[in-house]
Amino acid sequence: MGSLFRSEEMTLAQLFLQSEAAYACVSELGELGLVQFRDLNPDVNAFQRKFVNEVRRCDEMERKLRFLEKEIRKAGIPIVDTGENPDAPPPREMIDLEATFEKLENEMKEVNTNQEALKRNFLELTELKHILRKTQSFFEEAEFHHQMQDPALAEESHALLLGDEERGGQPMRLGFVAGVINRERLPTFERMLWRACRGNVFLRQTEIETPLEDPVTGDQVHKCVFIIFFQGDQLKSRVKKICEGFRATLYPCPETPAERREMAIGVMTRIEDLQTVLNQTQDHRHRVLVSAAKNIRVWFIKARKIKAIYHTLNLFNLDVTQKCLIAECWCPVADLERIQLALRRGTEHSGSSVPSILNRMTTKQAPPTYHKTNKFTSAFQAIVDSYGVASYCEVNPAPFTIITFPFLFAVMFGDAGHGLIMALFGLWMVWREKQLMNQRKDDGTWAIFFGGRYIILLMGAFSIYTGFIYNDFFSKSLNIFGSSWSMANISDEDIEKYDMIELDPNVTSIYKPRSPYPFGLDPIWNMAENKITFLNSFKMKMSVILGVLQMSFGICLSLSNYRFFKDPVSSVSVFIPQLLFLLCIFGYMVAIIFYKWIAYDASISYKAPSLLITMINMFLFKFPESQDDYLYSGQKGFQIFLVLLAVACVPCMLFIKPYFAWRAHKSGKRTVNGAAEDTAVIMDQDEGEMPPPPPEGVSGHKEEEEFDIGELLIYQAIHTIEFCLGCISHTASYLRLWALSLAHAQLSEVLWSMVLHIGLGFQGWVGAVVTTLVFPAFAVLTIAILLVMEGLSAFLHALRLHWVEFQSKFYKGEGHQFVPFSFEALMEDHN
């Protein structure tokens, strides 16, 4: 035990840690990552635990670091990631970190506030500069038009503009306001002015050429300068309210050109001074952020490790003296020495004179499941765990999935060309693993592909193999070893006379009776009209053979479970009947497939009885009258024997196990999942082994009064019916290997003939040009349809075959995952 084949042996341990050494010990255990702590205070509110204040302080540190990270990213400064992984700082360093973060946060907030105020002043001065410049041009244009008019009219207009004319004894002056407004609001602003003032105002506007920076958001905003002429205080009040409603900014604008020029000079001087201050502020802010960017990753790691340690300490109990912390944890038995060394290091670092104590405990609870994996096996283990985590000490399908999963995928995806592209893509990800590792953070889709890089590599490699078996390379065959067919002897007259478009090995004029094609299918089949008929027969039989072999292997793995858990009743009443039932029916079908391939050659193949009819007649006890119609001598008696044996296996699966459970109940023995307790003899504890729990991971024993023979019979009947019907449906399910292989080959052939074949059909420079134009479309469609879509389809079907057809024969998947307290896993989650 303790390998990928079966989960690691786990034990429940109790830790006694001195209060002053608890922090350092938990820190060392977090670096080790081999201990899963249990919560000893499940009924205590999270806000009432001992170290809740420290956790809050860590949350506050993380908040400040996130604020700094946001400012750094906003400034476009790269965050330095040196790959450094510092140890968790001691508790006294937490105060220094808090002071550092507090200082940086306050400094950044002060700088941001000052910078925002400076930018707001700069924006106002810039807008005022544009207003003075544009309004000056407005008045100059008006003056020019006045001078071009008739002198009398010009004098009258000048008088009206300056308010020299009196009406009813009152001087009538035209007032004006000037300001800026967002460009997208200007059309609505104009309509509102016209309607609210009933056309009694005059509006002039022009756009500011350069966009202005918003002091709050930092976005570039396009604005327009406007000047509104009106008459009377009532219109003036109305215009100002409309400007306020549209968030237009009004600025004072002198009436005389000299005053406007003088104000413009003052504004330009202030803008220059303000720009200098802004540059200095920006440089100071940049220096602060660059300095923070060098350390922020390390600060994050330290803050998160401190928080994780105090969060873990909240799971512990205090003894009555308030000087010792008590913890319970699951850990692998094989790593107990490493855990004790980590505790010793933590005690030494803390300066405590009292050593930490680790005691193994005996429990009836089901331990967590822990499989040691590496970067290669972790992806395959994830496929298995997605269906369900293995029960404790149950056989793990992952080692077998490493081979069978990419192989079954390749059976459906078999094309050497497509497999080569897939394998190269997987090899590229494996080769540049370290460089591509950081890209996993940014894109979820990329993370999925990168995490399964070894699966993709194996799927591509196996697809190359099956592609050579099918002799498919982008839907075309490769004539490597020379065909066994001689098509040179075929003439058009022969084809018309003998209808020899279909290949027939009995026609010696085209088939040379020599050794068959050394590896894979003969390339001549790619041009045969009966290609589909031939391949369908071959792939259909191959699918059934692979399916029966994998299901039989799954049933054999169940025997390993029964032997490990010392359950001889299940070995006799479940394993043997299930294996006999499957082999008597579908194992026999596989046997006669091979027998037909061996016993019947091309010359007498027409005499071979149908495989499907043979199997149907076998269950109907209907046999041919002529002895020549039998596959072999003694077929009738042997098939009757197989059917009767398969039928006899059903009551064995149904009644034997409940009978032994009932007998054990009568004799006063307790039962575990229907098996007598004396059939589950555990290993001696003196040998250093922990007793494994039942296969289903159920803890404890059922009391005698809980025994119900009727319930057990119903449970066993359900599983018996499920297995018997599943043998039929699961065998038929493996025909998806044939169906998807056929679909992939046909799609590849259609894509070749309807896309690339168009360019290859032309000759000379025209063909080169057309092929150059068509090839990109062929490449894109090949990757999008045949590699991505068809690859995903084959992947999902291979996944179903493993989850349902294979794993259902031996795998319960009712365990719970071992989730150790690990700083490494914590950092990966935050990345």
VEXMAR-313143 format. One line per field, with one value per residue (C-alpha): x, y, z; residue in three letters. Coordinates in steps of 0.5 Angstrom, whole numbers, always signed. Layout:
! residues N
px	(X, ...)
py	(Y, ...)
pz	(Z, ...)
aa	(ala, ...)
! end
This chain:
! residues 831
px	(+0, +2, +3, -1, -5, -8, -8, -3, -4, -7, -7, -11, -6, -6, -1, +0, +4, +6, +3, +9, +12, +5, +6, +13, +10, +4, +9, +13, +8, +5, +11, +11, +4, +3, -2, -10, -13, -19, -24, -24, -29, -35, -40, -36, -37, -32, -32, -31, -25, -18, -14, -20, -16, -10, -14, -17, -10, -8, -15, -13, -6, -8, -13, -8, -3, -9, -10, -2, -3, -8, -5, +2, -2, -6, +1, +3, +9, +11, +11, +17, +16, +23, +20, +22, +18, +20, +18, +12, +15, +15, +9, +13, +15, +7, +8, +13, +9, +3, +7, +10, +4, +0, +6, +5, -2, -3, +3, -1, -7, -4, +0, -7, -11, -6, -5, -12, -13, -7, -10, -17, -14, -10, -16, -20, -14, -14, -21, -21, -15, -19, -25, -21, -18, -24, -28, -23, -24, -32, -31, -26, -31, -37, -32, -30, -38, -40, -34, -37, -44, -47, -44, -51, -52, -46, -46, -53, -51, -45, -50, -54, -48, -45, -52, -52, -59, -64, -71, -76, -71, -67, -60, -61, -55, -53, -50, -46, -44, -38, -36, -34, -39, -38, -38, -44, -48, -48, -54, -58, -56, -57, -64, -66, -63, -68, -74, -73, -71, -76, -70, -68, -61, -55, -50, -44, -39, -33, -29, -23, -18, -14, -18, -17, -16, -21, -18, -22, -22, -16, -20, -19, -25, -27, -30, -33, -33, -39, -41, -49, -51, -58, -62, -64, -63, -69, -66, -59, -62, -65, -59, -55, -60, -59, -52, -52, -57, -52, -46, -43, -37, -38, -32, -31, -30, -28, -32, -26, -20, -15, -17, -18, -11, -8, -12, -10, -2, -4, -7, -1, +4, +0, -1, +7, +8, +2, +5, +12, +9, +5, +11, +15, +8, +8, +15, +15, +9, +12, +18, +14, +10, +17, +20, +13, +13, +19, +17, +9, +10, +14, +9, +3, +6, +8, +1, -2, +2, +1, -7, -7, -3, -7, -14, -11, -9, -17, -18, -14, -17, -13, -12, -15, -8, -9, -1, -2, -6, -9, -10, -12, -10, -10, -3, +0, +4, +10, +11, +10, +18, +18, +12, +16, +22, +18, +15, +22, +25, +19, +20, +27, +26, +21, +26, +21, +24, +18, +18, +12, +8, +5, +1, -3, -10, -15, -21, -27, -28, -26, -19, -19, -16, -9, -5, +2, +2, +7, +6, +5, +0, -4, -8, -10, -12, -16, -20, -21, -23, -28, -32, -31, -26, -23, -26, -20, -15, -19, -16, -14, -16, -11, -5, -9, -12, -5, -5, -12, -15, -11, -11, -19, -18, -14, -18, -24, -19, -14, -11, -3, -3, -8, -5, +2, -1, -4, +3, +7, +3, +3, +11, +11, +8, +12, +18, +17, +13, +17, +16, +9, +7, +6, +1, -4, -6, -9, -13, -18, -18, -11, -10, -14, -10, -4, -6, -7, -1, +2, -5, -5, +2, +0, -7, -3, +2, -3, -7, -1, +0, -8, -7, -2, -6, -12, -7, -10, -6, -10, -15, -10, -6, +1, +4, +10, +11, +8, +1, -1, -6, -4, -8, -4, -8, -15, -17, -23, -26, -25, -28, -34, -34, -33, -35, -29, -29, -30, -24, -24, -18, -21, -20, -13, -12, -11, -9, -3, -3, +4, +5, +0, +1, +6, +3, -4, -9, -7, -7, -11, -17, -17, -19, -24, -31, -32, -28, -33, -36, -29, -27, -34, -33, -26, -27, -34, -31, -25, -29, -33, -26, -23, -29, -30, -22, -23, -29, -26, -20, -25, -28, -21, -19, -25, -22, -16, -21, -24, -17, -15, -21, -21, -28, -28, -36, -35, -30, -34, -41, -39, -33, -33, -41, -39, -33, -37, -43, -39, -34, -40, -43, -39, -32, -35, -37, -30, -27, -31, -29, -22, -24, -28, -21, -17, -21, -24, -20, -22, -24, -29, -31, -38, -39, -38, -45, -47, -44, -50, -55, -50, -51, -58, -59, -55, -60, -66, -63, -64, -59, -58, -60, -54, -47, -44, -47, -44, -37, -34, -36, -39, -42, -49, -47, -42, -47, -52, -47, -45, -52, -54, -48, -49, -56, -54, -49, -55, -58, -51, -50, -57, -57, -50, -48, -55, -55, -48, -50, -56, -52, -47, -53, -56, -50, -49, -44, -44, -44, -40, -44, -47, -41, -39, -34, -30, -29, -26, -20, -15, -8, -4, -3, +4, +6, +5, -1, -8, -14, -17, -24, -30, -29, -35, -31, -37, -34, -36, -41, -48, -52, -56, -62, -61, -60, -66, -65, -71, -67, -61, -64, -67, -60, -57, -62, -61, -54, -55, -60, -55, -49, -53, -56, -50, -46, -50, -51, -44, -41, -46, -43, -36, -39, -38, -31, -33, -38, -33, -27, -32, -34, -27, -25, -31, -30, -23, -24, -30, -25, -20, -24, -28, -23, -15, -17, -20, -13, -9, -14, -11, -4, +2, +2, -5, -5, +0, -4, -10, -7, -4, -10, -14, -9, -10, -18, -16, -11, -16, -22, -17, -15, -22, -27, -22, -17, -21, -29, -27, -22, -27, -32, -27, -24, -31, -33, -27, -28, -35, -32, -28, -33, -39, -36, -30, -30, -37, -34, -30, -30, -34, -31, -35, -29, -27, -20, -14, -13, -7, -5, +0, +3, +4, -3, -5, +0, -3, -10, -9, -5)
py	(+0, +7, +8, +10, +4, +5, +11, +12, +9, +15, +15, +20, +24, +28, +34, +37, +44, +49, +56, +60, +54, +53, +58, +56, +49, +50, +54, +48, +44, +48, +48, +41, +40, +33, +34, +36, +39, +37, +43, +41, +47, +46, +49, +56, +62, +64, +71, +68, +64, +65, +68, +72, +79, +76, +74, +81, +84, +79, +81, +89, +87, +84, +90, +95, +90, +89, +97, +98, +92, +96, +103, +99, +96, +102, +106, +100, +98, +91, +87, +83, +76, +73, +66, +67, +64, +66, +63, +65, +71, +70, +74, +80, +81, +82, +89, +91, +89, +93, +99, +99, +97, +103, +108, +106, +106, +113, +116, +113, +116, +123, +123, +121, +126, +132, +129, +129, +136, +139, +135, +138, +145, +144, +142, +148, +152, +149, +149, +157, +158, +155, +159, +165, +163, +161, +167, +172, +168, +169, +177, +178, +174, +178, +185, +183, +182, +188, +192, +189, +191, +198, +203, +205, +198, +197, +203, +200, +193, +196, +200, +194, +189, +194, +196, +204, +204, +205, +203, +206, +210, +203, +201, +194, +190, +183, +179, +172, +166, +162, +155, +148, +142, +134, +133, +128, +132, +138, +137, +135, +142, +146, +143, +145, +152, +153, +150, +153, +160, +160, +162, +168, +166, +166, +160, +159, +153, +150, +143, +143, +139, +135, +131, +133, +128, +127, +128, +122, +117, +119, +118, +122, +126, +130, +137, +143, +151, +155, +162, +164, +171, +173, +179, +180, +177, +172, +169, +169, +165, +160, +159, +158, +153, +149, +149, +146, +141, +139, +139, +144, +148, +156, +160, +168, +171, +179, +183, +187, +184, +187, +184, +177, +178, +179, +174, +169, +171, +170, +163, +160, +162, +158, +152, +152, +152, +147, +143, +143, +141, +135, +132, +132, +129, +124, +122, +122, +117, +113, +112, +110, +105, +102, +101, +97, +93, +90, +87, +86, +79, +77, +81, +78, +71, +73, +76, +70, +65, +69, +69, +61, +60, +63, +61, +54, +55, +57, +50, +48, +47, +50, +45, +47, +51, +55, +54, +48, +47, +41, +39, +33, +32, +26, +25, +19, +14, +14, +21, +21, +22, +28, +31, +30, +33, +39, +39, +39, +45, +49, +48, +50, +56, +58, +57, +53, +48, +43, +39, +38, +31, +27, +21, +16, +15, +9, +11, +8, +14, +13, +17, +21, +19, +21, +19, +22, +25, +29, +33, +27, +23, +29, +30, +23, +23, +29, +25, +20, +24, +28, +22, +21, +21, +13, +10, +9, +4, +2, +1, +7, +7, +13, +8, +4, +11, +13, +8, +6, +13, +16, +9, +9, +17, +15, +9, +14, +20, +15, +20, +20, +27, +30, +26, +29, +36, +34, +31, +37, +42, +37, +37, +44, +45, +40, +43, +50, +48, +53, +59, +58, +56, +64, +64, +60, +65, +70, +65, +60, +56, +56, +53, +47, +46, +47, +43, +37, +38, +31, +28, +32, +29, +22, +22, +25, +20, +14, +17, +17, +10, +8, +13, +8, +2, +5, +8, +15, +21, +27, +22, +19, +13, +12, +6, +5, -3, -4, -6, -13, -11, -11, -5, -5, -11, -8, -5, -1, -7, -12, -7, -6, -14, -16, -10, -10, -3, -7, -10, -18, -22, -28, -25, -27, -22, -16, -20, -23, -28, -26, -24, -19, -11, -11, -6, -3, -3, -4, +3, +0, +0, +8, +7, +2, +3, -3, +1, +3, -4, -7, -2, -2, -10, -9, -3, -6, -12, -9, -4, -10, -14, -8, -7, -14, -14, -7, -9, -16, -13, -8, -14, -17, -11, -12, -18, -14, -10, -16, -19, -13, -12, -19, -21, -28, -28, -22, -26, -32, -29, -23, -23, -30, -30, -23, -26, -32, -28, -23, -29, -34, -29, -23, -27, -32, -27, -25, -32, -33, -27, -29, -36, -33, -29, -35, -41, -37, -34, -30, -36, -39, -33, -33, -40, -37, -36, -29, -27, -23, -29, -34, -30, -29, -37, -38, -35, -38, -45, -45, -49, -50, -57, -58, -60, -56, -49, -50, -46, -52, -59, -59, -52, -53, -57, -52, -46, -49, -50, -43, -40, -45, -43, -35, -36, -40, -34, -29, -33, -34, -26, -25, -30, -32, -26, -24, -31, -31, -24, -28, -33, -29, -25, -31, -34, -27, -24, -17, -15, -10, -9, -15, -19, -23, -19, -26, -25, -18, -20, -14, -14, -14, -7, -10, -10, -2, -3, +1, -3, -2, +0, -3, -2, +3, +7, +6, +7, +3, -4, -4, -7, -13, -10, -6, -12, -13, -19, -16, -9, -13, -17, -11, -8, -14, -15, -8, -9, -16, -13, -7, -11, -16, -11, -7, -12, -12, -4, -3, -8, -4, +3, +1, +1, +9, +7, +5, +10, +16, +13, +13, +20, +23, +19, +21, +29, +29, +26, +31, +37, +34, +33, +39, +44, +42, +38, +44, +47, +41, +40, +45, +45, +49, +56, +57, +51, +54, +60, +57, +52, +58, +61, +55, +52, +57, +55, +48, +49, +53, +48, +42, +45, +48, +42, +36, +37, +42, +39, +32, +32, +34, +29, +24, +26, +26, +19, +16, +20, +16, +9, +10, +13, +8, +2, +1, +4, +1, -6, -4, +3, +6, +13, +14, +17, +24, +28, +29, +37, +38, +45, +47, +54, +51, +50, +56, +60, +57, +58, +66, +65)
pz	(+0, -1, -8, -14, -14, -8, -3, +2, +9, +14, +21, +26, +30, +36, +37, +44, +42, +47, +46, +45, +40, +36, +31, +29, +29, +25, +20, +19, +18, +13, +9, +9, +7, +9, +15, +15, +21, +24, +27, +34, +35, +31, +35, +36, +32, +28, +31, +38, +37, +40, +34, +31, +32, +29, +23, +22, +22, +17, +13, +14, +11, +5, +4, +4, -1, -6, -6, -7, -13, -16, -16, -19, -24, -26, -27, -31, -27, -28, -21, -20, -19, -17, -15, -8, -3, +4, +10, +15, +19, +26, +30, +32, +25, +24, +27, +23, +17, +19, +20, +13, +10, +14, +12, +4, +4, +8, +3, -3, -1, +1, -6, -10, -6, -8, -15, -16, -13, -18, -24, -22, -22, -28, -32, -30, -32, -39, -40, -38, -43, -49, -47, -47, -54, -57, -54, -57, -64, -63, -62, -67, -72, -70, -70, -77, -80, -77, -80, -87, -86, -88, -83, -81, -79, -76, -72, -70, -68, -65, -60, -59, -57, -52, -50, -52, -54, -49, -50, -45, -42, -40, -43, -46, -46, -49, -43, -44, -41, -43, -41, -43, -44, -46, -53, -53, -49, -54, -58, -53, -49, -56, -56, -49, -49, -56, -52, -45, -48, -54, -59, -55, -54, -59, -58, -61, -60, -62, -60, -57, -61, -56, -51, -43, -38, -33, -26, -22, -27, -32, -38, -44, -45, -51, -49, -53, -51, -52, -51, -50, -51, -48, -46, -39, -32, -33, -39, -35, -29, -34, -38, -32, -29, -36, -36, -29, -31, -36, -32, -36, -33, -33, -33, -32, -39, -39, -44, -47, -51, -47, -40, -44, -46, -39, -36, -42, -40, -33, -34, -38, -33, -28, -32, -33, -26, -24, -30, -26, -19, -23, -26, -19, -16, -21, -21, -13, -14, -19, -15, -9, -13, -16, -10, -7, -14, -12, -5, -6, -8, -2, +2, +0, +1, +8, +10, +7, +11, +17, +16, +14, +21, +25, +22, +23, +30, +31, +30, +36, +43, +49, +55, +62, +64, +58, +56, +51, +45, +43, +35, +31, +24, +19, +16, +12, +16, +11, +13, +20, +21, +17, +21, +27, +25, +22, +29, +32, +28, +30, +37, +36, +32, +38, +43, +47, +52, +52, +46, +42, +42, +37, +38, +34, +35, +34, +30, +27, +22, +15, +13, +7, +1, -1, -7, -9, -16, -20, -26, -30, -26, -23, -30, -30, -23, -24, -29, -24, -18, -23, -22, -15, -10, -9, -2, +3, +0, -6, -12, -16, -23, -25, -27, -32, -34, -36, -42, -43, -44, -49, -53, -53, -55, -61, -63, -64, -67, -71, -76, -76, -79, -74, -68, -70, -70, -63, -61, -63, -59, -53, -54, -54, -48, -44, -47, -45, -39, -34, -39, -40, -33, -31, -37, -33, -29, -34, -38, -36, -42, -43, -36, -38, -44, -40, -34, -39, -43, -42, -43, -50, -52, -50, -54, -60, -60, -59, -65, -69, -68, -69, -75, -78, -76, -80, -85, -85, -86, -87, -90, -95, -94, -95, -99, -95, -96, -103, -104, -104, -110, -117, -120, -126, -129, -129, -135, -136, -140, -134, -129, -134, -135, -128, -124, -121, -117, -111, -108, -108, -106, -109, -116, -117, -123, -118, -111, -111, -106, -102, -95, -92, -91, -86, -81, -82, -87, -95, -98, -104, -99, -99, -107, -106, -107, -101, -97, -92, -92, -90, -85, -81, -80, -78, -73, -70, -68, -66, -61, -58, -57, -53, -49, -47, -45, -41, -37, -36, -33, -29, -26, -24, -21, -16, -14, -11, -7, -4, -2, +1, +5, +7, +4, +1, +1, -4, -8, -9, -9, -13, -17, -20, -22, -25, -29, -31, -34, -38, -41, -42, -47, -49, -48, -52, -58, -58, -58, -64, -68, -67, -69, -76, -77, -77, -79, -85, -91, -97, -101, -96, -92, -96, -92, -85, -81, -79, -72, -70, -72, -68, -62, -62, -64, -58, -53, -57, -57, -64, -68, -76, -78, -83, -79, -85, -82, -75, -74, -70, -68, -61, -62, -60, -53, -52, -53, -49, -43, -43, -43, -37, -34, -35, -32, -26, -24, -23, -17, -14, -15, -12, -6, -3, +0, +3, +6, +9, +12, +15, +18, +21, +24, +27, +30, +34, +29, +27, +20, +15, +9, +9, +10, +17, +21, +21, +14, +15, +19, +19, +19, +26, +29, +31, +24, +24, +19, +21, +20, +13, +13, +9, +1, +2, +7, +12, +19, +25, +25, +24, +30, +30, +31, +25, +20, +15, +10, +6, +5, +4, -2, -5, -5, -8, -13, -16, -16, -20, -25, -26, -27, -32, -36, -36, -39, -45, -45, -44, -49, -54, -51, -54, -61, -60, -62, -69, -70, -68, -72, -78, -77, -76, -82, -87, -84, -86, -93, -94, -92, -96, -102, -102, -100, -101, -107, -111, -111, -113, -118, -122, -126, -127, -124, -123, -119, -114, -114, -112, -107, -104, -103, -101, -96, -90, -90, -90, -84, -80, -82, -80, -73, -71, -74, -74, -68, -63, -64, -66, -61, -55, -58, -57, -51, -48, -50, -48, -41, -41, -43, -37, -32, -33, -37, -34, -27, -25, -25, -19, -17, -11, -11, -4, -1, +1, -1, +3, +3, +7, +10, +5, +4, -3, -5, -2, -6, -12, -11, -10, -17)
aa	(met, gly, ser, leu, phe, arg, ser, glu, glu, met, thr, leu, ala, gln, leu, phe, leu, gln, ser, glu, ala, ala, tyr, ala, cys, val, ser, glu, leu, gly, glu, leu, gly, leu, val, gln, phe, arg, asp, leu, asn, pro, asp, val, asn, ala, phe, gln, arg, lys, phe, val, asn, glu, val, arg, arg, cys, asp, glu, met, glu, arg, lys, leu, arg, phe, leu, glu, lys, glu, ile, arg, lys, ala, gly, ile, pro, ile, val, asp, thr, gly, glu, asn, pro, asp, ala, pro, pro, pro, arg, glu, met, ile, asp, leu, glu, ala, thr, phe, glu, lys, leu, glu, asn, glu, met, lys, glu, val, asn, thr, asn, gln, glu, ala, leu, lys, arg, asn, phe, leu, glu, leu, thr, glu, leu, lys, his, ile, leu, arg, lys, thr, gln, ser, phe, phe, glu, glu, ala, glu, phe, his, his, gln, met, gln, asp, pro, ala, leu, ala, glu, glu, ser, his, ala, leu, leu, leu, gly, asp, glu, glu, arg, gly, gly, gln, pro, met, arg, leu, gly, phe, val, ala, gly, val, ile, asn, arg, glu, arg, leu, pro, thr, phe, glu, arg, met, leu, trp, arg, ala, cys, arg, gly, asn, val, phe, leu, arg, gln, thr, glu, ile, glu, thr, pro, leu, glu, asp, pro, val, thr, gly, asp, gln, val, his, lys, cys, val, phe, ile, ile, phe, phe, gln, gly, asp, gln, leu, lys, ser, arg, val, lys, lys, ile, cys, glu, gly, phe, arg, ala, thr, leu, tyr, pro, cys, pro, glu, thr, pro, ala, glu, arg, arg, glu, met, ala, ile, gly, val, met, thr, arg, ile, glu, asp, leu, gln, thr, val, leu, asn, gln, thr, gln, asp, his, arg, his, arg, val, leu, val, ser, ala, ala, lys, asn, ile, arg, val, trp, phe, ile, lys, ala, arg, lys, ile, lys, ala, ile, tyr, his, thr, leu, asn, leu, phe, asn, leu, asp, val, thr, gln, lys, cys, leu, ile, ala, glu, cys, trp, cys, pro, val, ala, asp, leu, glu, arg, ile, gln, leu, ala, leu, arg, arg, gly, thr, glu, his, ser, gly, ser, ser, val, pro, ser, ile, leu, asn, arg, met, thr, thr, lys, gln, ala, pro, pro, thr, tyr, his, lys, thr, asn, lys, phe, thr, ser, ala, phe, gln, ala, ile, val, asp, ser, tyr, gly, val, ala, ser, tyr, cys, glu, val, asn, pro, ala, pro, phe, thr, ile, ile, thr, phe, pro, phe, leu, phe, ala, val, met, phe, gly, asp, ala, gly, his, gly, leu, ile, met, ala, leu, phe, gly, leu, trp, met, val, trp, arg, glu, lys, gln, leu, met, asn, gln, arg, lys, asp, asp, gly, thr, trp, ala, ile, phe, phe, gly, gly, arg, tyr, ile, ile, leu, leu, met, gly, ala, phe, ser, ile, tyr, thr, gly, phe, ile, tyr, asn, asp, phe, phe, ser, lys, ser, leu, asn, ile, phe, gly, ser, ser, trp, ser, met, ala, asn, ile, ser, asp, glu, asp, ile, glu, lys, tyr, asp, met, ile, glu, leu, asp, pro, asn, val, thr, ser, ile, tyr, lys, pro, arg, ser, pro, tyr, pro, phe, gly, leu, asp, pro, ile, trp, asn, met, ala, glu, asn, lys, ile, thr, phe, leu, asn, ser, phe, lys, met, lys, met, ser, val, ile, leu, gly, val, leu, gln, met, ser, phe, gly, ile, cys, leu, ser, leu, ser, asn, tyr, arg, phe, phe, lys, asp, pro, val, ser, ser, val, ser, val, phe, ile, pro, gln, leu, leu, phe, leu, leu, cys, ile, phe, gly, tyr, met, val, ala, ile, ile, phe, tyr, lys, trp, ile, ala, tyr, asp, ala, ser, ile, ser, tyr, lys, ala, pro, ser, leu, leu, ile, thr, met, ile, asn, met, phe, leu, phe, lys, phe, pro, glu, ser, gln, asp, asp, tyr, leu, tyr, ser, gly, gln, lys, gly, phe, gln, ile, phe, leu, val, leu, leu, ala, val, ala, cys, val, pro, cys, met, leu, phe, ile, lys, pro, tyr, phe, ala, trp, arg, ala, his, lys, ser, gly, lys, arg, thr, val, asn, gly, ala, ala, glu, asp, thr, ala, val, ile, met, asp, gln, asp, glu, gly, glu, met, pro, pro, pro, pro, pro, glu, gly, val, ser, gly, his, lys, glu, glu, glu, glu, phe, asp, ile, gly, glu, leu, leu, ile, tyr, gln, ala, ile, his, thr, ile, glu, phe, cys, leu, gly, cys, ile, ser, his, thr, ala, ser, tyr, leu, arg, leu, trp, ala, leu, ser, leu, ala, his, ala, gln, leu, ser, glu, val, leu, trp, ser, met, val, leu, his, ile, gly, leu, gly, phe, gln, gly, trp, val, gly, ala, val, val, thr, thr, leu, val, phe, pro, ala, phe, ala, val, leu, thr, ile, ala, ile, leu, leu, val, met, glu, gly, leu, ser, ala, phe, leu, his, ala, leu, arg, leu, his, trp, val, glu, phe, gln, ser, lys, phe, tyr, lys, gly, glu, gly, his, gln, phe, val, pro, phe, ser, phe, glu, ala, leu, met, glu, asp, his, asn)
! end
